[in-house]
Amino acid sequence: MHFTQSRIWQWVAAAVVLVAVAVGVLRKVGLPMPEVILAYTTEGRMQQLAGDLIGWQLTLRFADGRPKAKLLYRGTGEKLRLVSGKYYDRKGNLRSRVADGHGVALLFHDNGNLAELVSYFQGTESEPHLRWSSEGELVQTPVTGTTNINSLR
Protein backbone atom coordinates (compact mmCIF):
# COMPACT_ATOMS: atom_id res chain seq x y z
CA MET A 1 0.00 0.00 0.00
CA HIS A 2 2.85 2.39 0.81
CA PHE A 3 4.27 1.91 -2.68
CA THR A 4 0.91 2.81 -4.24
CA GLN A 5 0.50 5.98 -2.16
CA SER A 6 3.97 7.23 -3.05
CA ARG A 7 3.27 6.51 -6.71
CA ILE A 8 0.01 8.51 -6.52
CA TRP A 9 1.86 11.48 -4.99
CA GLN A 10 4.44 11.33 -7.75
CA TRP A 11 1.67 11.49 -10.37
CA VAL A 12 0.00 14.38 -8.54
CA ALA A 13 3.31 16.27 -8.34
CA ALA A 14 3.95 15.64 -12.05
CA ALA A 15 0.46 16.90 -12.93
CA VAL A 16 0.96 20.08 -10.85
CA VAL A 17 4.29 20.77 -12.59
CA LEU A 18 2.71 20.13 -16.00
CA VAL A 19 -0.17 22.54 -15.31
CA ALA A 20 2.25 25.22 -14.04
CA VAL A 21 4.41 24.91 -17.17
CA ALA A 22 1.33 25.00 -19.44
CA VAL A 23 0.02 28.19 -17.79
CA GLY A 24 3.48 29.79 -18.07
CA VAL A 25 3.67 28.99 -21.79
CA LEU A 26 0.12 30.21 -22.44
CA ARG A 27 0.86 33.53 -20.70
CA LYS A 28 3.64 34.11 -23.27
CA VAL A 29 1.60 32.95 -26.27
CA GLY A 30 -2.03 33.64 -25.28
CA LEU A 31 -5.22 31.92 -26.37
CA PRO A 32 -6.86 32.57 -29.76
CA MET A 33 -8.91 35.78 -29.62
CA PRO A 34 -12.63 35.07 -29.03
CA GLU A 35 -15.25 36.48 -31.37
CA VAL A 36 -17.81 37.55 -28.74
CA ILE A 37 -17.59 38.01 -24.99
CA LEU A 38 -20.90 37.93 -23.11
CA ALA A 39 -20.05 38.49 -19.44
CA TYR A 40 -23.43 37.24 -18.18
CA THR A 41 -23.02 33.70 -19.60
CA THR A 42 -20.87 30.92 -18.21
CA GLU A 43 -18.79 30.95 -21.39
CA GLY A 44 -18.35 34.72 -21.09
CA ARG A 45 -17.20 34.44 -17.48
CA MET A 46 -14.72 31.71 -18.48
CA GLN A 47 -13.43 33.92 -21.32
CA GLN A 48 -13.03 36.83 -18.91
CA LEU A 49 -11.03 34.66 -16.49
CA ALA A 50 -8.87 33.31 -19.34
CA GLY A 51 -8.30 36.82 -20.71
CA ASP A 52 -7.25 38.19 -17.32
CA LEU A 53 -5.09 35.20 -16.39
CA ILE A 54 -3.56 34.08 -19.68
CA GLY A 55 -4.34 36.62 -22.40
CA TRP A 56 -5.58 36.61 -25.99
CA GLN A 57 -3.40 36.06 -29.05
CA LEU A 58 -4.30 37.68 -32.35
CA THR A 59 -2.46 37.39 -35.67
CA LEU A 60 -3.24 39.85 -38.47
CA ARG A 61 -2.28 38.73 -41.97
CA PHE A 62 -1.68 40.21 -45.38
CA ALA A 63 -3.81 38.93 -48.28
CA ASP A 64 -1.13 36.36 -49.19
CA GLY A 65 -1.16 34.90 -45.66
CA ARG A 66 2.07 36.40 -44.37
CA PRO A 67 1.85 37.81 -40.84
CA LYS A 68 1.16 41.54 -40.59
CA ALA A 69 1.14 41.61 -36.77
CA LYS A 70 1.32 39.16 -33.86
CA LEU A 71 -0.39 40.58 -30.80
CA LEU A 72 -0.98 39.55 -27.18
CA TYR A 73 -3.80 41.19 -25.24
CA ARG A 74 -4.77 40.75 -21.58
CA GLY A 75 -8.16 41.40 -20.04
CA THR A 76 -11.61 41.60 -21.60
CA GLY A 77 -14.08 44.27 -22.67
CA GLU A 78 -13.20 47.73 -21.35
CA LYS A 79 -10.10 46.34 -19.56
CA LEU A 80 -8.54 44.85 -22.71
CA ARG A 81 -4.89 45.97 -22.99
CA LEU A 82 -2.17 45.27 -25.55
CA VAL A 83 0.71 43.55 -23.74
CA SER A 84 3.00 42.90 -26.67
CA GLY A 85 3.01 43.16 -30.43
CA LYS A 86 5.34 42.53 -33.34
CA TYR A 87 4.59 44.30 -36.62
CA TYR A 88 5.91 43.18 -40.01
CA ASP A 89 6.18 44.69 -43.50
CA ARG A 90 5.19 42.88 -46.73
CA LYS A 91 8.60 41.21 -47.01
CA GLY A 92 8.31 39.72 -43.50
CA ASN A 93 10.79 42.11 -41.85
CA LEU A 94 10.06 43.12 -38.25
CA ARG A 95 9.39 46.88 -38.44
CA SER A 96 8.20 47.79 -34.93
CA ARG A 97 7.12 46.34 -31.63
CA VAL A 98 5.17 46.96 -28.45
CA ALA A 99 6.62 45.49 -25.25
CA ASP A 100 5.00 45.54 -21.81
CA GLY A 101 2.25 47.77 -23.24
CA HIS A 102 4.62 50.50 -24.47
CA GLY A 103 5.82 51.17 -28.01
CA VAL A 104 4.84 52.02 -31.55
CA ALA A 105 2.91 49.92 -34.06
CA LEU A 106 3.59 50.31 -37.78
CA LEU A 107 1.00 48.60 -39.98
CA PHE A 108 1.24 48.30 -43.76
CA HIS A 109 -1.28 48.00 -46.60
CA ASP A 110 -1.15 44.95 -48.87
CA ASN A 111 0.59 47.09 -51.53
CA GLY A 112 3.46 47.77 -49.06
CA ASN A 113 2.57 51.41 -48.25
CA LEU A 114 2.38 52.51 -44.62
CA ALA A 115 -1.21 52.14 -43.34
CA GLU A 116 -1.07 53.18 -39.70
CA LEU A 117 1.22 54.43 -36.96
CA VAL A 118 -0.17 53.86 -33.46
CA SER A 119 1.57 54.66 -30.18
CA TYR A 120 0.81 52.60 -27.08
CA PHE A 121 1.17 53.61 -23.44
CA GLN A 122 0.25 51.14 -20.69
CA GLY A 123 -1.47 48.93 -23.25
CA THR A 124 -3.85 51.54 -24.67
CA GLU A 125 -3.65 53.68 -27.79
CA SER A 126 -2.15 57.13 -27.30
CA GLU A 127 -0.91 59.96 -29.50
CA PRO A 128 0.33 60.06 -32.15
CA HIS A 129 -2.12 57.90 -34.10
CA LEU A 130 -1.84 58.47 -37.84
CA ARG A 131 -3.49 56.64 -40.72
CA TRP A 132 -2.63 56.64 -44.44
CA SER A 133 -4.75 55.57 -47.39
CA SER A 134 -3.44 52.78 -49.62
CA GLU A 135 -2.35 55.50 -52.07
CA GLY A 136 -0.16 57.12 -49.39
CA GLU A 137 -2.37 60.08 -48.44
CA LEU A 138 -2.27 61.02 -44.74
CA VAL A 139 -5.64 60.79 -42.96
CA GLN A 140 -5.95 62.19 -39.42
CA THR A 141 -7.80 59.99 -36.92
CA PRO A 142 -8.80 60.85 -33.38
CA VAL A 143 -7.41 58.86 -30.45
CA THR A 144 -10.17 56.97 -28.65
CA GLY A 145 -8.23 56.24 -25.47
CA THR A 146 -9.09 52.54 -25.69
CA THR A 147 -7.59 49.65 -27.60
CA ASN A 148 -9.57 49.23 -30.80
CA ILE A 149 -8.77 45.89 -32.40
CA ASN A 150 -10.95 46.66 -35.44
CA SER A 151 -8.72 49.61 -36.34
CA LEU A 152 -5.86 47.15 -36.88
CA ARG A 153 -7.69 45.00 -39.42
Backbone as CSV, one residue per row, in Angstrom:
resi,resn,N_x,N_y,N_z,CA_x,CA_y,CA_z,C_x,C_y,C_z
1,MET,0.821,-1.197,0.000,0.000,0.000,0.000,0.858,1.251,0.000
2,HIS,1.967,1.223,0.756,2.845,2.388,0.812,3.395,2.716,-0.571
3,PHE,3.757,1.683,-1.338,4.269,1.907,-2.682,3.228,2.603,-3.566
4,THR,1.981,2.230,-3.445,0.912,2.809,-4.244,0.683,4.270,-3.882
5,GLN,0.697,4.596,-2.580,0.497,5.985,-2.161,1.633,6.883,-2.653
6,SER,2.858,6.410,-2.574,3.973,7.232,-3.051,3.890,7.423,-4.564
7,ARG,3.425,6.415,-5.262,3.269,6.509,-6.707,2.185,7.538,-7.069
8,ILE,1.088,7.544,-6.304,0.009,8.514,-6.523,0.538,9.926,-6.312
9,TRP,1.310,10.149,-5.258,1.857,11.484,-4.988,2.822,11.920,-6.084
10,GLN,3.557,10.993,-6.641,4.443,11.326,-7.750,3.630,11.792,-8.969
11,TRP,2.534,11.090,-9.256,1.672,11.488,-10.371,1.027,12.849,-10.123
12,VAL,0.603,13.086,-8.883,0.002,14.381,-8.541,1.036,15.493,-8.708
13,ALA,2.249,15.266,-8.213,3.307,16.268,-8.341,3.630,16.536,-9.810
14,ALA,3.682,15.476,-10.615,3.950,15.641,-12.047,2.833,16.428,-12.723
15,ALA,1.591,16.173,-12.351,0.460,16.901,-12.929,0.509,18.379,-12.548
16,VAL,0.862,18.685,-11.301,0.958,20.076,-10.854,2.048,20.802,-11.640
17,VAL,3.191,20.173,-11.825,4.288,20.773,-12.590,3.855,20.995,-14.039
18,LEU,3.175,20.016,-14.621,2.711,20.131,-16.002,1.726,21.292,-16.169
19,VAL,0.792,21.439,-15.245,-0.172,22.540,-15.310,0.551,23.883,-15.162
20,ALA,1.511,23.975,-14.241,2.251,25.225,-14.043,3.031,25.611,-15.299
21,VAL,3.666,24.647,-15.936,4.413,24.913,-17.170,3.454,25.343,-18.282
22,ALA,2.304,24.663,-18.398,1.331,25.003,-19.441,0.811,26.429,-19.261
23,VAL,0.495,26.831,-18.038,0.018,28.194,-17.788,1.117,29.203,-18.117
24,GLY,2.355,28.899,-17.751,3.477,29.786,-18.075,3.651,29.979,-19.565
25,VAL,3.549,28.903,-20.329,3.674,28.990,-21.788,2.508,29.773,-22.371
26,LEU,1.287,29.505,-21.921,0.118,30.211,-22.443,0.154,31.701,-22.131
27,ARG,0.759,32.092,-21.006,0.865,33.525,-20.697,1.782,34.231,-21.689
28,LYS,2.757,33.525,-22.255,3.642,34.111,-23.266,2.993,34.127,-24.643
29,VAL,2.175,33.121,-24.945,1.596,32.953,-26.268,0.171,33.485,-26.337
30,GLY,-0.627,33.241,-25.304,-2.033,33.636,-25.282,-2.922,32.608,-25.953
31,LEU,-4.214,32.763,-25.738,-5.221,31.921,-26.368,-5.717,32.626,-27.624
32,PRO,-6.286,31.893,-28.581,-6.859,32.570,-29.755,-7.932,33.572,-29.322
33,MET,-7.975,34.726,-29.973,-8.908,35.784,-29.618,-10.347,35.327,-29.851
34,PRO,-11.233,35.496,-28.851,-12.625,35.072,-29.035,-13.386,36.074,-29.899
35,GLU,-14.433,35.609,-30.537,-15.251,36.483,-31.373,-16.142,37.384,-30.518
36,VAL,-16.844,36.806,-29.536,-17.812,37.551,-28.744,-17.618,37.221,-27.276
37,ILE,-17.685,38.230,-26.432,-17.594,38.015,-24.988,-18.892,38.501,-24.367
38,LEU,-19.672,37.587,-23.817,-20.895,37.932,-23.105,-20.667,37.623,-21.635
39,ALA,-20.458,38.654,-20.826,-20.053,38.489,-19.441,-21.123,37.810,-18.589
40,TYR,-22.372,37.810,-19.010,-23.427,37.238,-18.184,-23.632,35.743,-18.428
41,THR,-22.921,35.142,-19.380,-23.023,33.700,-19.603,-21.836,32.998,-18.968
42,THR,-21.975,31.708,-18.764,-20.871,30.921,-18.209,-19.660,30.988,-19.120
43,GLU,-19.897,30.872,-20.433,-18.793,30.946,-21.394,-18.117,32.316,-21.325
44,GLY,-18.910,33.375,-21.199,-18.354,34.724,-21.088,-17.520,34.900,-19.843
45,ARG,-17.970,34.349,-18.727,-17.195,34.444,-17.479,-15.894,33.656,-17.588
46,MET,-15.941,32.505,-18.270,-14.724,31.715,-18.481,-13.756,32.467,-19.393
47,GLN,-14.282,33.133,-20.439,-13.425,33.925,-21.325,-12.797,35.087,-20.572
48,GLN,-13.562,35.712,-19.685,-13.026,36.826,-18.908,-11.896,36.350,-18.010
49,LEU,-12.083,35.220,-17.345,-11.035,34.660,-16.491,-9.803,34.314,-17.313
50,ALA,-10.007,33.674,-18.476,-8.873,33.308,-19.338,-8.156,34.553,-19.840
51,GLY,-8.909,35.587,-20.211,-8.295,36.821,-20.708,-7.482,37.527,-19.648
52,ASP,-7.976,37.543,-18.415,-7.250,38.186,-17.320,-6.020,37.383,-16.924
53,LEU,-6.164,36.057,-16.880,-5.093,35.196,-16.386,-4.039,34.905,-17.450
54,ILE,-4.481,34.547,-18.641,-3.560,34.081,-19.684,-3.364,35.121,-20.770
55,GLY,-4.435,35.641,-21.325,-4.340,36.620,-22.402,-4.836,36.059,-23.716
56,TRP,-5.051,36.967,-24.678,-5.578,36.608,-25.989,-4.544,36.892,-27.067
57,GLN,-4.345,35.927,-27.948,-3.400,36.058,-29.048,-4.165,36.349,-30.329
58,LEU,-3.673,37.302,-31.096,-4.303,37.680,-32.352,-3.212,37.853,-33.400
59,THR,-3.390,37.226,-34.563,-2.458,37.390,-35.675,-3.196,38.029,-36.831
60,LEU,-2.711,39.184,-37.283,-3.243,39.851,-38.468,-2.384,39.450,-39.654
61,ARG,-3.019,39.217,-40.806,-2.281,38.727,-41.966,-2.529,39.589,-43.197
62,PHE,-1.517,39.618,-44.073,-1.677,40.214,-45.384,-2.525,39.276,-46.240
63,ALA,-2.955,39.735,-47.402,-3.812,38.930,-48.279,-3.155,37.613,-48.685
64,ASP,-1.827,37.586,-48.790,-1.130,36.359,-49.195,-0.868,35.414,-48.027
65,GLY,-1.314,35.772,-46.824,-1.165,34.895,-45.664,0.026,35.195,-44.781
66,ARG,0.931,36.041,-45.220,2.075,36.402,-44.370,1.600,37.204,-43.168
67,PRO,2.282,37.051,-42.028,1.849,37.806,-40.844,2.089,39.303,-40.990
68,LYS,1.086,40.083,-40.624,1.157,41.538,-40.587,1.504,41.980,-39.168
69,ALA,0.896,41.296,-38.177,1.145,41.612,-36.772,0.802,40.400,-35.923
70,LYS,1.584,40.201,-34.862,1.316,39.163,-33.862,1.165,39.877,-32.532
71,LEU,-0.035,39.770,-31.958,-0.389,40.577,-30.798,-0.799,39.709,-29.617
72,LEU,-0.538,40.203,-28.408,-0.979,39.546,-27.185,-1.696,40.580,-26.337
73,TYR,-2.985,40.325,-26.073,-3.805,41.186,-25.236,-4.078,40.495,-23.910
74,ARG,-4.304,41.277,-22.862,-4.768,40.748,-21.577,-6.015,41.505,-21.181
75,GLY,-6.927,40.806,-20.504,-8.163,41.402,-20.037,-9.292,41.134,-21.007
76,THR,-10.432,41.739,-20.746,-11.606,41.600,-21.604,-12.384,42.911,-21.587
77,GLY,-13.194,43.106,-22.608,-14.079,44.266,-22.665,-13.330,45.575,-22.523
78,GLU,-13.799,46.408,-21.588,-13.196,47.725,-21.354,-11.775,47.631,-20.796
79,LYS,-11.424,46.508,-20.178,-10.104,46.341,-19.560,-9.101,45.650,-20.475
80,LEU,-9.433,45.500,-21.754,-8.535,44.847,-22.708,-7.340,45.746,-22.980
81,ARG,-6.127,45.211,-22.808,-4.892,45.972,-22.993,-3.920,45.181,-23.858
82,LEU,-3.207,45.891,-24.735,-2.167,45.268,-25.545,-0.924,45.087,-24.677
83,VAL,-0.482,43.851,-24.526,0.708,43.551,-23.736,1.946,43.583,-24.616
84,SER,1.858,42.914,-25.765,3.005,42.898,-26.673,2.525,42.767,-28.110
85,GLY,3.338,43.254,-29.018,3.010,43.160,-30.428,4.263,43.246,-31.278
86,LYS,4.272,42.469,-32.345,5.337,42.530,-33.340,4.672,42.829,-34.671
87,TYR,5.206,43.807,-35.395,4.593,44.304,-36.624,5.569,44.138,-37.776
88,TYR,5.067,43.556,-38.883,5.913,43.183,-40.011,5.499,43.926,-41.283
89,ASP,6.488,44.123,-42.186,6.179,44.688,-43.496,5.850,43.546,-44.461
90,ARG,5.595,43.883,-45.734,5.193,42.884,-46.730,6.252,41.819,-46.970
91,LYS,7.522,42.164,-46.766,8.600,41.212,-47.007,8.863,40.310,-45.809
92,GLY,8.142,40.537,-44.691,8.315,39.718,-43.503,9.328,40.269,-42.515
93,ASN,9.822,41.485,-42.757,10.788,42.110,-41.849,10.056,42.718,-40.653
94,LEU,10.608,42.506,-39.457,10.058,43.124,-38.254,10.317,44.620,-38.327
95,ARG,9.251,45.437,-38.283,9.389,46.879,-38.437,9.196,47.646,-37.135
96,SER,8.390,47.119,-36.209,8.200,47.791,-34.927,7.658,46.787,-33.922
97,ARG,7.645,47.232,-32.657,7.118,46.342,-31.626,6.577,47.132,-30.452
98,VAL,5.693,46.472,-29.714,5.170,46.963,-28.447,5.572,45.929,-27.406
99,ALA,6.193,46.382,-26.319,6.621,45.486,-25.250,6.117,46.033,-23.924
100,ASP,5.547,45.156,-23.118,4.996,45.541,-21.814,4.015,46.699,-21.934
101,GLY,3.269,46.753,-23.039,2.245,47.770,-23.236,2.739,49.107,-23.748
102,HIS,4.044,49.227,-24.024,4.619,50.498,-24.474,5.341,50.309,-25.805
103,GLY,5.110,51.238,-26.740,5.823,51.169,-28.009,5.008,51.759,-29.138
104,VAL,5.470,51.486,-30.355,4.844,52.020,-31.555,4.530,50.870,-32.501
105,ALA,3.330,50.911,-33.082,2.908,49.915,-34.057,2.921,50.544,-35.439
106,LEU,3.608,49.909,-36.374,3.586,50.315,-37.782,2.882,49.215,-38.564
107,LEU,1.757,49.557,-39.172,1.003,48.604,-39.976,1.062,49.025,-41.438
108,PHE,1.074,48.037,-42.340,1.241,48.297,-43.758,0.059,47.769,-44.554
109,HIS,-0.274,48.468,-45.652,-1.285,48.002,-46.601,-0.710,46.820,-47.378
110,ASP,-1.592,46.083,-48.061,-1.151,44.948,-48.868,-0.214,45.359,-49.995
111,ASN,-0.300,46.634,-50.458,0.594,47.086,-51.526,1.966,47.519,-50.985
112,GLY,2.173,47.439,-49.659,3.460,47.773,-49.061,3.543,49.170,-48.483
113,ASN,2.579,50.053,-48.797,2.573,51.407,-48.248,2.192,51.386,-46.766
114,LEU,2.702,52.374,-46.046,2.382,52.506,-44.625,0.890,52.755,-44.460
115,ALA,0.231,52.001,-43.565,-1.208,52.140,-43.337,-1.503,52.891,-42.047
116,GLU,-0.737,52.596,-40.992,-1.071,53.177,-39.699,0.158,53.229,-38.802
117,LEU,0.221,54.287,-38.009,1.219,54.427,-36.961,0.423,54.669,-35.670
118,VAL,0.575,53.757,-34.713,-0.172,53.857,-33.463,0.806,53.754,-32.304
119,SER,0.753,54.709,-31.388,1.568,54.658,-30.180,0.768,54.005,-29.065
120,TYR,1.457,53.254,-28.218,0.808,52.600,-27.081,1.497,53.004,-25.789
121,PHE,0.690,53.297,-24.785,1.166,53.612,-23.441,0.299,52.832,-22.467
122,GLN,0.933,52.005,-21.655,0.248,51.144,-20.689,-0.834,50.298,-21.349
123,GLY,-0.576,49.849,-22.562,-1.467,48.932,-23.250,-2.625,49.559,-23.984
124,THR,-2.762,50.880,-23.948,-3.849,51.542,-24.667,-3.278,52.496,-25.711
125,GLU,-4.076,52.766,-26.731,-3.648,53.676,-27.792,-3.459,55.075,-27.230
126,SER,-2.407,55.743,-27.691,-2.151,57.126,-27.298,-1.656,57.877,-28.528
127,GLU,-1.383,59.158,-28.371,-0.908,59.961,-29.500,0.572,59.731,-29.724
128,PRO,1.078,59.804,-30.924,0.333,60.055,-32.152,-0.345,58.798,-32.668
129,HIS,-1.409,58.975,-33.400,-2.117,57.901,-34.096,-2.437,58.442,-35.488
130,LEU,-1.700,57.982,-36.467,-1.835,58.470,-37.839,-2.239,57.326,-38.753
131,ARG,-3.026,57.640,-39.766,-3.485,56.635,-40.721,-3.282,57.180,-42.134
132,TRP,-2.833,56.294,-43.040,-2.631,56.643,-44.441,-3.542,55.791,-45.317
133,SER,-3.982,56.346,-46.413,-4.749,55.566,-47.394,-3.776,54.637,-48.125
134,SER,-4.311,53.698,-48.887,-3.437,52.775,-49.622,-2.640,53.490,-50.703
135,GLU,-3.090,54.701,-51.087,-2.355,55.500,-52.071,-1.269,56.344,-51.414
136,GLY,-1.201,56.368,-50.095,-0.162,57.119,-49.394,-0.590,58.476,-48.872
137,GLU,-1.894,58.802,-48.939,-2.370,60.083,-48.436,-2.614,59.995,-46.928
138,LEU,-2.113,60.983,-46.191,-2.273,61.015,-44.737,-3.709,61.354,-44.367
139,VAL,-4.286,60.565,-43.460,-5.642,60.794,-42.959,-5.532,60.910,-41.439
140,GLN,-5.991,62.008,-40.863,-5.950,62.189,-39.415,-7.069,61.382,-38.774
141,THR,-6.769,60.711,-37.656,-7.796,59.990,-36.920,-7.710,60.366,-35.455
142,PRO,-8.840,60.522,-34.803,-8.805,60.854,-33.379,-8.385,59.651,-32.540
143,VAL,-7.785,59.911,-31.388,-7.411,58.859,-30.448,-8.610,58.594,-29.554
144,THR,-8.992,57.322,-29.442,-10.167,56.973,-28.654,-9.844,56.761,-27.197
145,GLY,-8.596,56.496,-26.863,-8.228,56.239,-25.474,-8.418,54.790,-25.072
146,THR,-8.936,53.951,-25.970,-9.087,52.537,-25.686,-8.487,51.745,-26.838
147,THR,-8.141,50.511,-26.567,-7.590,49.651,-27.597,-8.712,49.248,-28.547
148,ASN,-8.559,49.539,-29.806,-9.569,49.231,-30.802,-8.988,48.221,-31.769
149,ILE,-9.322,46.954,-31.577,-8.775,45.892,-32.401,-9.230,46.043,-33.841
150,ASN,-10.448,46.526,-34.078,-10.946,46.662,-35.438,-10.150,47.672,-36.241
151,SER,-9.511,48.638,-35.595,-8.718,49.611,-36.340,-7.458,48.976,-36.917
152,LEU,-7.060,47.823,-36.403,-5.857,47.155,-36.876,-6.125,46.246,-38.051
153,ARG,-7.378,45.966,-38.350,-7.692,45.001,-39.422,-7.679,45.642,-40.758
